[in-house]
Amino acid sequence: MQLALVNAFEIRHGKREEFGNAISEMVELFAAHDLPEPRVWQGFIAGPETRKVFVVIEFDGMQALTDFYAKVEGIKEYGQWARREHGADGSMKLLGRYILDEHFK
């Protein structure tokens, strides 16, 4: 079963460049620790998802997702990054986190 971990973000006002830099830093951290590469999507058609940014990480199953969380929680630099970027002065506001599984093949 394929799974996708989807994190929905709002870029804080005036912090678009900082957000881009933060995403690049996250991708580099993941690569340095042999974690899956996140994909970044942004809504652009008029509607409730417009301007929201979705960071998506795909997994081959629940065990791979569990292993990911176990590994990422032990990375000190990631914890520092998350506190900085998700904090009140950070570039992003986390709106929601979803785990989706693939259906209807």
C-alpha positions in Angstrom: 0.0 0.0 0.0 1.3 3.4 -1.0 1.0 6.2 1.6 1.5 9.9 1.4 2.3 12.2 4.4 0.9 15.6 3.5 1.7 18.7 5.5 -0.4 21.8 4.6 1.2 25.2 5.2 0.4 28.8 4.9 3.4 31.0 4.1 3.5 33.8 6.6 2.9 37.3 5.1 6.1 38.7 3.7 8.1 35.5 4.2 7.9 33.8 0.8 11.7 33.9 0.2 12.4 32.7 3.8 9.9 29.9 3.2 11.7 28.8 0.0 15.0 28.8 1.8 13.5 26.8 4.7 12.1 24.2 2.3 15.5 23.9 0.6 17.2 23.5 4.0 14.7 20.7 4.9 15.4 18.9 1.6 19.1 19.0 2.3 18.6 17.7 5.8 16.5 14.8 4.5 19.1 14.0 1.9 22.0 14.1 4.4 20.1 11.5 6.6 18.9 9.3 3.7 15.3 10.2 4.1 12.7 10.4 1.3 12.7 13.5 -0.8 9.7 15.7 -0.1 7.7 17.1 -3.0 6.2 20.6 -2.7 2.9 21.6 -4.3 1.0 24.9 -4.2 -2.7 25.5 -5.0 -3.2 28.1 -7.7 -6.8 27.7 -8.9 -9.4 29.9 -7.1 -10.8 28.0 -4.1 -10.1 27.2 -0.5 -6.7 25.7 -1.2 -5.3 28.7 -3.1 -1.9 29.8 -1.9 -1.6 26.9 0.5 1.6 24.9 0.2 1.6 21.1 0.6 4.8 19.3 1.4 4.3 15.6 0.4 6.5 12.6 1.3 5.6 9.3 -0.2 6.1 5.9 1.4 5.8 2.2 0.4 3.7 1.4 3.4 3.0 2.0 7.1 6.3 0.5 8.2 8.3 2.9 6.0 6.3 5.8 7.5 6.9 4.5 11.0 10.7 4.2 10.3 10.7 7.7 8.9 9.2 9.2 12.1 11.6 7.2 14.2 14.6 8.5 12.2 13.5 12.1 11.8 12.7 12.5 15.5 16.4 11.7 16.3 17.8 14.3 14.0 18.8 17.3 16.3 19.1 19.7 13.3 15.6 18.9 12.1 14.1 19.6 15.5 15.9 23.0 15.6 14.7 23.7 12.0 11.1 22.8 12.9 11.0 24.9 16.0 12.5 27.9 14.1 10.3 27.7 11.0 7.0 26.7 12.7 7.4 29.2 15.6 5.7 32.6 15.8 8.5 34.3 13.8 8.9 31.4 11.4 8.2 31.4 7.7 5.3 28.9 7.8 2.2 28.1 9.7 1.2 24.4 9.8 -2.5 24.1 8.9 -2.9 20.4 8.9 -1.2 17.0 8.6 -2.7 14.1 6.7 -1.8 10.5 5.9 -3.4 9.4 2.7 -3.4 5.9 1.3 -3.8 5.0 -2.3 -7.2 3.5 -3.4 -9.1 2.7 -6.5 -6.2 1.4 -8.7 
